[in-house]
Each structure stands twice: as structure tokens, then as C-alpha cells.
Amino acid sequence: MEIKPLIPLGGYVAGADASVDKAVKMFPAIERFLRQEMREPASLELVQSRLQILFPGVKKAEQ
């Protein structure tokens, strides 16, 4: 079942799916992370550190 359309309509009840609950809770922070003005530079290090804050359990990729 597609859950995304249900959320704004109030059709999804929190607690029905733990992974959906986590995604709904994280969505505003992820959306803020993805918004960047065209002339707003961000170094790789800054982006990586912000991603580590959003996803603390994820390891950095090997280079």
C-alpha cells in the first residue's frame, strides 16, 4: 500500500509502521538539508557532516 498520499489526509495512524513513523519524523530535517540556494556553496566536508547528523548510524563510504 502507498502510504505517502495518506499522510496529508490524516489517513495514516502513527504507530502502524515503525519505519514510516521514522521517515515522517525525519522528513522536515531531510527537506531542510536538500534546500540550497543556487549560489550557496557547500563543501564536501560540510555536506558529509550534515548527513552524519541526519543519519548518525550510517558509516562514511570508503574512498
KEDOZA-237897 format. One line per field, with one value per residue: residue in three letters; residue number from 0; x, y, z of N, C-alpha, C in turn. Coordinates in nm, 3 decimals, decimal comma. Layout:
code [ALA / ...] $
pos [NUM / ...] $
n.px [X / ...] $
n.py [Y / ...] $
n.pz [Z / ...] $
ca.px [X / ...] $
ca.py [Y / ...] $
ca.pz [Z / ...] $
c.px [X / ...] $
c.py [Y / ...] $
c.pz [Z / ...] $
END
This chain:
code [MET / GLU / ILE / LYS / PRO / LEU / ILE / PRO / LEU / GLY / GLY / TYR / VAL / ALA / GLY / ALA / ASP / ALA / SER / VAL / ASP / LYS / ALA / VAL / LYS / MET / PHE / PRO / ALA / ILE / GLU / ARG / PHE / LEU / ARG / GLN / GLU / MET / ARG / GLU / PRO / ALA / SER / LEU / GLU / LEU / VAL / GLN / SER / ARG / LEU / GLN / ILE / LEU / PHE / PRO / GLY / VAL / LYS / LYS / ALA / GLU / GLN] $
pos [0 / 1 / 2 / 3 / 4 / 5 / 6 / 7 / 8 / 9 / 10 / 11 / 12 / 13 / 14 / 15 / 16 / 17 / 18 / 19 / 20 / 21 / 22 / 23 / 24 / 25 / 26 / 27 / 28 / 29 / 30 / 31 / 32 / 33 / 34 / 35 / 36 / 37 / 38 / 39 / 40 / 41 / 42 / 43 / 44 / 45 / 46 / 47 / 48 / 49 / 50 / 51 / 52 / 53 / 54 / 55 / 56 / 57 / 58 / 59 / 60 / 61 / 62] $
n.px [0,084 / 0,052 / 0,171 / 0,236 / 0,039 / -0,160 / -0,077 / -0,089 / -0,364 / -0,448 / -0,491 / -0,310 / -0,214 / -0,013 / 0,229 / 0,148 / 0,337 / 0,668 / 0,892 / 0,781 / 0,689 / 0,935 / 1,041 / 0,853 / 0,895 / 1,160 / 1,145 / 1,106 / 1,364 / 1,530 / 1,428 / 1,496 / 1,774 / 1,811 / 1,743 / 1,896 / 2,033 / 2,098 / 2,336 / 2,469 / 2,732 / 2,853 / 3,080 / 3,228 / 3,297 / 3,132 / 2,878 / 2,897 / 2,924 / 2,678 / 2,509 / 2,590 / 2,486 / 2,213 / 2,185 / 2,307 / 2,385 / 2,493 / 2,772 / 3,060 / 3,141 / 3,393 / 3,690] $
n.py [-0,118 / 0,223 / 0,472 / 0,742 / 0,926 / 0,912 / 1,037 / 1,337 / 1,356 / 1,259 / 0,993 / 0,805 / 0,634 / 0,706 / 0,482 / 0,256 / 0,159 / 0,129 / 0,208 / 0,391 / 0,580 / 0,676 / 0,786 / 0,988 / 1,150 / 1,231 / 1,365 / 1,661 / 1,757 / 1,637 / 1,753 / 2,024 / 1,997 / 1,936 / 2,167 / 2,424 / 2,725 / 2,843 / 2,985 / 2,922 / 2,789 / 2,466 / 2,282 / 1,956 / 1,839 / 1,979 / 1,901 / 1,623 / 1,621 / 1,727 / 1,529 / 1,318 / 1,406 / 1,390 / 1,117 / 0,936 / 0,669 / 0,568 / 0,466 / 0,637 / 0,636 / 0,435 / 0,571] $
n.pz [0,000 / -0,079 / 0,119 / 0,137 / 0,012 / 0,204 / 0,437 / 0,441 / 0,437 / 0,673 / 0,692 / 0,768 / 1,055 / 1,322 / 1,446 / 1,320 / 1,145 / 1,204 / 1,050 / 0,873 / 1,053 / 1,147 / 0,910 / 0,857 / 1,078 / 1,031 / 0,791 / 0,771 / 0,849 / 0,657 / 0,427 / 0,476 / 0,465 / 0,194 / 0,064 / -0,097 / -0,190 / -0,522 / -0,549 / -0,319 / -0,187 / -0,081 / 0,090 / 0,041 / 0,284 / 0,464 / 0,375 / 0,419 / 0,699 / 0,778 / 0,680 / 0,844 / 1,084 / 1,031 / 0,974 / 1,187 / 1,231 / 1,000 / 0,816 / 0,681 / 0,333 / 0,187 / 0,053] $
ca.px [0,000 / 0,123 / 0,137 / 0,260 / -0,083 / -0,246 / -0,025 / -0,151 / -0,509 / -0,477 / -0,529 / -0,209 / -0,212 / 0,121 / 0,242 / 0,111 / 0,459 / 0,780 / 0,978 / 0,708 / 0,693 / 1,069 / 1,052 / 0,769 / 0,963 / 1,283 / 1,120 / 1,136 / 1,509 / 1,584 / 1,386 / 1,582 / 1,908 / 1,811 / 1,723 / 2,020 / 2,024 / 2,186 / 2,467 / 2,510 / 2,823 / 2,867 / 3,193 / 3,201 / 3,308 / 3,011 / 2,768 / 2,914 / 2,895 / 2,533 / 2,449 / 2,618 / 2,391 / 2,082 / 2,190 / 2,425 / 2,424 / 2,545 / 2,917 / 3,108 / 3,186 / 3,538 / 3,737] $
ca.py [0,000 / 0,350 / 0,545 / 0,886 / 1,007 / 0,906 / 1,119 / 1,470 / 1,343 / 1,207 / 0,853 / 0,717 / 0,644 / 0,685 / 0,357 / 0,144 / 0,109 / 0,200 / 0,272 / 0,508 / 0,679 / 0,735 / 0,868 / 1,107 / 1,234 / 1,283 / 1,436 / 1,805 / 1,778 / 1,599 / 1,857 / 2,141 / 1,964 / 1,936 / 2,303 / 2,501 / 2,827 / 2,817 / 3,048 / 2,889 / 2,675 / 2,378 / 2,192 / 1,814 / 1,814 / 2,031 / 1,813 / 1,497 / 1,639 / 1,742 / 1,396 / 1,239 / 1,450 / 1,335 / 0,971 / 0,907 / 0,529 / 0,530 / 0,486 / 0,706 / 0,548 / 0,425 / 0,647] $
ca.pz [0,000 / -0,086 / 0,241 / 0,121 / -0,006 / 0,323 / 0,547 / 0,449 / 0,454 / 0,806 / 0,678 / 0,828 / 1,200 / 1,377 / 1,519 / 1,234 / 1,081 / 1,267 / 0,951 / 0,822 / 1,161 / 1,147 / 0,789 / 0,876 / 1,177 / 0,974 / 0,666 / 0,771 / 0,854 / 0,526 / 0,332 / 0,501 / 0,415 / 0,048 / 0,011 / -0,107 / -0,293 / -0,635 / -0,525 / -0,183 / -0,196 / 0,034 / 0,069 / 0,062 / 0,428 / 0,527 / 0,337 / 0,490 / 0,842 / 0,792 / 0,660 / 0,965 / 1,186 / 0,994 / 0,975 / 1,268 / 1,230 / 0,869 / 0,805 / 0,561 / 0,225 / 0,169 / -0,064] $
c.px [0,088 / 0,078 / 0,145 / 0,133 / -0,173 / -0,205 / -0,090 / -0,302 / -0,549 / -0,516 / -0,427 / -0,208 / -0,071 / 0,121 / 0,207 / 0,233 / 0,577 / 0,868 / 0,911 / 0,708 / 0,828 / 1,087 / 0,972 / 0,836 / 1,086 / 1,260 / 1,151 / 1,287 / 1,575 / 1,550 / 1,470 / 1,722 / 1,915 / 1,792 / 1,854 / 2,002 / 2,128 / 2,327 / 2,517 / 2,601 / 2,823 / 2,980 / 3,151 / 3,202 / 3,183 / 2,892 / 2,777 / 2,881 / 2,746 / 2,461 / 2,472 / 2,522 / 2,253 / 2,076 / 2,311 / 2,471 / 2,488 / 2,693 / 2,949 / 3,155 / 3,338 / 3,578 / 3,851] $
c.py [0,124 / 0,437 / 0,696 / 0,968 / 1,011 / 1,005 / 1,258 / 1,466 / 1,294 / 1,060 / 0,755 / 0,742 / 0,612 / 0,558 / 0,235 / 0,081 / 0,192 / 0,270 / 0,395 / 0,618 / 0,751 / 0,828 / 0,997 / 1,203 / 1,302 / 1,374 / 1,586 / 1,834 / 1,743 / 1,705 / 1,984 / 2,118 / 1,978 / 2,074 / 2,380 / 2,601 / 2,799 / 2,872 / 3,026 / 2,766 / 2,593 / 2,281 / 2,047 / 1,782 / 1,862 / 1,941 / 1,680 / 1,511 / 1,656 / 1,610 / 1,307 / 1,278 / 1,391 / 1,183 / 0,924 / 0,761 / 0,482 / 0,564 / 0,563 / 0,603 / 0,549 / 0,503 / 0,577] $
c.pz [0,000 / 0,032 / 0,223 / 0,101 / 0,118 / 0,431 / 0,551 / 0,473 / 0,592 / 0,803 / 0,733 / 0,978 / 1,249 / 1,461 / 1,436 / 1,168 / 1,132 / 1,165 / 0,891 / 0,928 / 1,163 / 1,027 / 0,803 / 0,973 / 1,118 / 0,853 / 0,670 / 0,772 / 0,720 / 0,422 / 0,351 / 0,447 / 0,263 / -0,013 / 0,017 / -0,220 / -0,401 / -0,612 / -0,383 / -0,187 / -0,066 / 0,004 / 0,094 / 0,211 / 0,502 / 0,498 / 0,412 / 0,638 / 0,867 / 0,773 / 0,782 / 1,077 / 1,158 / 1,010 / 1,055 / 1,263 / 1,100 / 0,861 / 0,678 / 0,459 / 0,220 / 0,045 / -0,131] $
END
